[in-house]
């Protein structure tokens, strides 16, 4: 174990990855709840400041995803062009 590192951050990121890879809705919700719990634990270990608020925001986001919220869109909201129109 390395000194100065928050071990719960890596665990929370792994739980988020597990949730994204889950095929079952119940398993996905459980994994997001576990990730939120781990983000809370990571936030508890940090001093008040930027990192702590970031971890708390991650926990809140994962709780929303576990409750059935839609994932945040990665693009600007535009749908991809129809492939037939590209040629």
Secondary structure by P-SEA (a helix, b strand, c coil): ccccccaaaaaaaaaaaaaaacccaaaaaaaaaaaaaaaaaaaaaccccaaaaaaaaaaaaaaaaaacccccccccccccccccccc
